């Protein structure tokens, strides 16, 4: 059965098309094995304790509900996993990449080289804040109207 319940901290949010997206940092519990060491931008070895996941709030389920969660806020999401394939051109990759840009051969069009990629995300069916901000806990559920202000 494809069912996910996850709690994490909002690190960023954005829109793509009509859907809302939230990126969550999910701390590993003490009972789980630690993450492998990683290098930061300066080459220093670091061990990060968070895993990150993208949450999709599709307009077909959350249309009209404002995404009012703020950076650092803890939320709980119940939903399901979804994977989707997409293509990324070398031109797009070079636009987003950090570091010096390579020189390409004369006449080479970086839009012509495409890589097939896969994204896995959690599609939210419900999302709710877990910390109390003084407004009480609100749960946003599919196909329901938000509370009137």
Backbone bond lengths (Angstrom), bond angles and torsions (degrees), N, CA, C in turn:
res aa  C-N    CA-C-N  psi(-1)  N-CA   C-N-CA  omega(-1)  CA-C   N-CA-C  phi
1 X - - - 1.446 - - 1.528 108.40 -
2 X 1.285 117.46 136.10 1.467 123.33 -177.28 1.523 108.67 -94.26
3 X 1.331 116.23 94.87 1.456 121.70 -178.98 1.519 108.83 -144.11
4 X 1.342 116.33 134.83 1.461 122.00 -177.88 1.519 109.15 -131.68
5 X 1.337 115.80 136.78 1.458 122.38 169.67 1.514 105.67 -129.78
6 X 1.328 116.80 121.19 1.463 120.67 -173.52 1.520 109.88 -142.27
7 X 1.330 115.85 142.48 1.454 121.88 177.59 1.513 108.53 -122.87
8 X 1.324 116.18 133.23 1.452 120.24 -179.83 1.514 111.24 -161.31
9 X 1.332 114.28 -175.48 1.458 121.91 -177.26 1.521 109.93 -109.00
10 X 1.318 116.91 133.16 1.463 122.23 179.84 1.526 108.91 -66.77
11 X 1.333 116.22 125.28 1.468 120.41 176.23 1.522 111.44 -105.85
12 X 1.310 116.95 -28.50 1.465 120.91 174.88 1.520 109.21 -166.02
13 X 1.335 115.06 164.02 1.463 120.47 176.89 1.517 108.40 -144.53
14 X 1.324 116.30 152.03 1.456 121.95 -178.72 1.525 109.00 -159.84
15 X 1.301 115.06 169.13 1.462 122.27 175.55 1.513 108.60 -115.52
16 X 1.318 115.98 146.48 1.455 122.04 171.49 1.510 105.90 -139.30
17 X 1.317 116.39 117.29 1.457 119.47 -171.48 1.519 108.46 63.84
18 X 1.311 116.11 -127.96 1.472 120.07 -179.98 1.531 112.36 -100.80
19 X 1.335 117.07 -1.89 1.458 120.80 -177.96 1.531 111.39 -92.15
20 X 1.325 115.68 151.22 1.464 122.61 173.39 1.525 108.13 -99.68
21 X 1.324 116.10 148.61 1.461 121.96 177.16 1.514 109.09 -131.76
22 X 1.328 115.47 145.80 1.457 122.96 175.80 1.525 107.03 -132.72
23 X 1.317 116.44 136.56 1.459 121.34 174.22 1.518 107.05 -102.15
24 X 1.347 116.39 125.90 1.459 121.45 -178.81 1.520 110.98 -109.91
25 X 1.331 115.79 138.52 1.455 122.97 167.38 1.520 106.11 -95.03
26 X 1.323 116.17 123.30 1.457 121.44 -176.20 1.528 108.57 -115.43
27 X 1.347 117.50 107.16 1.466 119.67 -179.42 1.525 111.49 -65.38
28 X 1.323 115.26 141.28 1.461 119.97 174.63 1.519 109.18 -79.64
29 X 1.315 115.53 136.60 1.459 120.17 175.30 1.517 111.06 -72.28
30 X 1.313 115.98 162.92 1.473 120.84 -178.20 1.520 112.59 -65.04
31 X 1.323 117.71 -25.01 1.463 120.68 -178.28 1.529 112.10 -77.83
32 X 1.338 117.54 -12.84 1.466 120.99 -178.97 1.524 110.46 -91.39
33 X 1.325 117.24 151.72 1.468 118.62 177.56 1.525 110.41 -64.69
34 X 1.339 116.94 147.47 1.465 119.26 179.73 1.517 111.06 -68.75
35 X 1.311 115.18 156.98 1.463 120.45 175.69 1.525 109.34 -70.64
36 X 1.310 115.39 156.94 1.466 120.75 177.00 1.523 109.51 -67.94
37 X 1.310 115.54 156.23 1.458 119.85 176.55 1.517 109.65 -65.85
38 X 1.320 115.63 152.97 1.455 122.58 -177.13 1.525 107.57 -138.80
39 X 1.317 116.63 166.75 1.458 120.81 175.44 1.514 109.72 -108.24
40 X 1.336 116.92 138.46 1.452 119.87 173.23 1.522 109.10 -84.13
41 X 1.331 117.05 -177.34 1.469 121.20 -176.06 1.525 112.83 -61.93
42 X 1.330 117.87 -22.45 1.464 121.48 -179.83 1.520 112.65 -94.51
43 X 1.339 117.28 4.14 1.455 120.74 179.06 1.515 114.29 86.58
44 X 1.330 118.12 5.35 1.461 121.39 178.77 1.525 110.38 -78.15
45 X 1.320 116.87 140.92 1.459 121.27 178.41 1.534 108.37 -78.82
46 X 1.319 115.83 127.43 1.459 121.70 179.05 1.526 109.31 -134.75
47 X 1.300 115.84 155.17 1.458 121.14 174.06 1.519 106.93 -118.20
48 X 1.301 115.89 114.99 1.458 120.71 -179.16 1.529 108.31 -93.72
49 X 1.314 116.45 140.16 1.455 120.59 -176.16 1.525 112.72 -98.32
50 X 1.325 118.23 -5.60 1.462 120.45 -177.71 1.525 111.02 -103.31
51 X 1.321 114.51 145.87 1.458 121.70 165.21 1.523 105.31 -104.75
52 X 1.325 116.72 153.76 1.465 120.77 -175.81 1.518 109.92 -122.02
53 X 1.326 114.99 141.98 1.457 120.86 179.77 1.528 108.88 -143.05
54 X 1.322 114.86 144.60 1.459 121.14 176.21 1.522 109.12 -93.31
55 X 1.329 115.25 132.63 1.463 122.27 177.45 1.520 107.70 -109.35
56 X 1.312 116.69 127.60 1.463 122.18 177.95 1.518 108.98 -103.57
57 X 1.337 116.10 127.79 1.463 122.21 174.82 1.530 106.27 -111.31
58 X 1.337 117.39 90.79 1.458 119.63 -174.77 1.527 112.66 -67.09
59 X 1.325 115.63 141.23 1.469 121.19 -179.99 1.523 110.76 -59.84
60 X 1.331 117.31 -30.14 1.466 119.64 179.75 1.524 111.69 -65.07
61 X 1.345 117.28 -22.67 1.461 120.94 178.54 1.519 112.73 -105.80
62 X 1.342 117.29 -33.37 1.463 121.69 -173.66 1.526 112.52 -117.61
63 X 1.316 117.66 17.13 1.457 120.83 -178.53 1.517 112.17 -54.56
64 X 1.327 116.77 129.61 1.454 122.02 177.85 1.513 114.46 87.54
65 X 1.327 117.85 -8.61 1.461 120.29 179.40 1.526 107.67 -93.53
66 X 1.324 118.73 120.59 1.467 119.77 -179.60 1.528 111.09 -68.91
67 X 1.328 115.55 139.38 1.457 120.31 175.93 1.520 106.54 -88.88
68 X 1.318 115.87 94.85 1.460 121.61 -171.33 1.520 112.57 -103.96
69 X 1.316 117.81 16.28 1.450 120.08 179.33 1.518 109.41 -77.66
70 X 1.330 116.45 142.50 1.459 120.33 -177.14 1.526 110.67 -108.76
71 X 1.321 115.00 160.65 1.455 121.25 179.58 1.532 109.16 -58.43
72 X 1.327 115.76 132.48 1.452 121.44 -179.22 1.513 114.32 91.12
73 X 1.317 117.66 -12.33 1.462 120.72 -178.64 1.525 109.97 -74.95
74 X 1.329 116.26 138.85 1.455 121.14 178.37 1.526 109.42 -87.29
75 X 1.332 116.50 132.17 1.460 121.87 179.14 1.523 109.86 -133.99
76 X 1.311 114.17 154.61 1.464 121.00 173.78 1.522 107.88 -113.49
77 X 1.320 115.76 133.48 1.460 122.38 -178.18 1.518 108.76 -122.84
78 X 1.328 115.65 134.14 1.459 121.94 171.31 1.520 105.89 -119.36
79 X 1.312 116.29 130.05 1.458 120.12 -178.58 1.511 111.64 -172.05
80 X 1.333 115.52 -145.09 1.463 120.57 -178.81 1.530 109.44 -144.78
81 X 1.332 115.78 157.07 1.456 121.49 177.77 1.515 110.49 -78.42
82 X 1.315 114.77 142.24 1.462 121.28 175.75 1.529 107.39 -138.34
83 X 1.306 116.53 133.32 1.456 119.88 173.22 1.523 107.71 -116.00
84 X 1.320 114.93 148.55 1.467 119.37 179.78 1.518 108.96 -147.39
85 X 1.317 114.85 143.40 1.455 121.58 177.76 1.518 109.86 -92.10
86 X 1.317 115.73 146.94 1.454 121.30 173.75 1.523 108.01 -151.90
87 X 1.312 116.64 168.89 1.462 121.81 179.90 1.523 109.76 -116.28
88 X 1.331 116.21 142.01 1.459 121.25 176.02 1.525 108.08 -126.24
89 X 1.323 115.21 128.69 1.457 119.69 178.31 1.523 110.07 -82.33
90 X 1.320 115.61 159.32 1.458 120.21 175.02 1.527 109.81 -60.14
91 X 1.320 117.35 -36.74 1.467 120.84 179.06 1.531 110.47 -60.47
92 X 1.325 117.01 -45.41 1.466 120.91 179.71 1.526 110.38 -64.53
93 X 1.335 116.42 -43.77 1.457 120.53 179.11 1.526 110.50 -59.31
94 X 1.337 117.53 -45.43 1.463 120.95 -178.31 1.524 111.89 -65.06
95 X 1.336 117.64 -32.41 1.468 121.03 176.81 1.523 111.07 -62.56
96 X 1.335 116.87 -37.74 1.460 121.62 -173.35 1.527 113.64 -94.69
97 X 1.323 117.75 -15.09 1.466 121.51 -173.90 1.522 111.68 -72.44
98 X 1.320 115.72 146.93 1.460 122.13 173.36 1.524 108.93 -86.78
99 X 1.305 115.99 154.20 1.453 120.02 175.53 1.515 112.62 98.23
100 X 1.333 115.67 -179.36 1.465 120.26 -177.40 1.533 111.02 -67.47
101 X 1.301 115.23 142.90 1.468 120.72 179.78 1.530 109.18 -86.26
102 X 1.339 117.64 134.58 1.462 119.81 -179.27 1.531 111.39 -73.35
103 X 1.317 114.85 154.91 1.469 120.43 173.65 1.521 107.25 -84.64
104 X 1.309 116.09 130.12 1.460 120.78 -179.73 1.516 109.92 -99.98
105 X 1.314 116.41 152.51 1.466 121.60 179.53 1.524 110.09 -59.58
106 X 1.314 116.16 144.09 1.467 120.97 178.07 1.518 110.28 -55.07
107 X 1.313 115.25 134.03 1.458 120.92 177.88 1.518 114.55 83.07
108 X 1.352 117.82 -5.29 1.456 119.96 179.97 1.522 109.54 -81.94
109 X 1.307 116.77 128.65 1.461 122.58 179.61 1.530 109.12 -99.78
110 X 1.345 118.84 107.88 1.464 120.16 -177.64 1.530 113.52 -66.19
111 X 1.318 117.85 -10.04 1.476 120.09 175.40 1.516 111.19 -77.00
112 X 1.342 117.13 -14.49 1.462 120.03 -176.51 1.529 113.09 -82.67
113 X 1.334 118.21 -18.62 1.462 121.35 179.41 1.522 108.61 -96.84
114 X 1.341 115.92 118.22 1.462 121.34 -176.22 1.522 109.89 -119.25
115 X 1.340 114.91 142.76 1.450 120.66 174.01 1.524 108.35 -114.90
116 X 1.321 115.86 134.10 1.461 120.61 174.97 1.520 107.09 -82.93
117 X 1.327 116.35 127.45 1.461 121.81 -177.59 1.523 109.25 -126.83
118 X 1.327 115.03 167.66 1.456 120.80 179.38 1.525 108.36 -133.57
119 X 1.305 115.87 137.55 1.463 121.69 175.17 1.529 108.15 -119.02
120 X 1.319 115.81 136.96 1.463 121.49 174.28 1.516 107.07 -117.29
121 X 1.320 115.90 130.95 1.462 121.54 -176.79 1.516 108.99 -141.28
122 X 1.321 115.34 165.33 1.456 121.44 174.08 1.523 106.79 -101.01
123 X 1.330 116.47 123.35 1.463 121.59 174.18 1.521 106.84 -90.10
124 X 1.326 116.36 118.84 1.463 121.43 -174.87 1.527 111.09 -76.99
125 X 1.320 115.17 135.20 1.460 121.80 168.39 1.523 109.54 -102.49
126 X 1.341 116.32 -34.62 1.460 122.28 171.45 1.520 107.89 -138.88
127 X 1.319 114.87 149.99 1.460 120.52 174.64 1.523 107.13 -145.91
128 X 1.333 116.14 135.93 1.458 119.08 -178.75 1.522 109.90 -148.64
129 X 1.326 116.13 147.02 1.464 119.13 174.66 1.526 109.46 -70.71
130 X 1.325 116.69 143.06 1.465 119.30 177.91 1.507 111.49 -99.80
131 X 1.345 117.06 -16.46 1.456 119.72 176.84 1.522 108.29 -98.92
132 X 1.302 116.66 149.93 1.454 120.35 -177.39 1.520 108.84 -93.67
133 X 1.319 116.00 116.93 1.471 120.69 -179.17 1.527 111.86 -96.77
134 X 1.326 116.60 15.92 1.456 119.83 179.65 1.517 113.14 94.79
135 X 1.341 116.87 -13.20 1.463 120.87 178.90 1.521 111.91 -98.65
136 X 1.323 116.79 1.80 1.453 119.31 -175.99 1.512 109.86 82.06
137 X 1.303 116.94 167.16 1.458 122.01 -177.61 1.522 109.84 -86.30
138 X 1.316 116.11 126.46 1.458 120.87 176.60 1.515 108.17 -112.99
139 X 1.297 117.62 136.97 1.454 122.36 176.10 1.518 107.54 -112.08
140 X 1.316 116.86 125.32 1.452 122.34 178.50 1.514 107.84 -97.16
141 X 1.323 115.69 116.14 1.447 122.43 -174.05 1.522 108.88 -116.73
142 X 1.338 116.03 150.67 1.450 119.63 -178.47 1.530 111.71 -57.80
143 X 1.317 114.49 143.80 1.460 123.77 173.43 1.525 114.25 59.96
144 X 1.307 117.48 25.92 1.464 120.52 173.71 1.520 108.62 -119.58
145 X 1.302 116.43 149.64 1.454 121.87 178.14 1.526 108.58 -81.06
146 X 1.343 118.08 145.43 1.470 119.31 176.03 1.516 110.38 -67.84
147 X 1.335 114.81 157.17 1.463 120.12 178.21 1.531 109.83 -58.70
148 X 1.315 116.96 141.37 1.464 120.67 177.41 1.525 108.83 -71.49
149 X 1.311 116.19 138.22 1.478 120.33 -178.25 1.512 110.30 -82.83
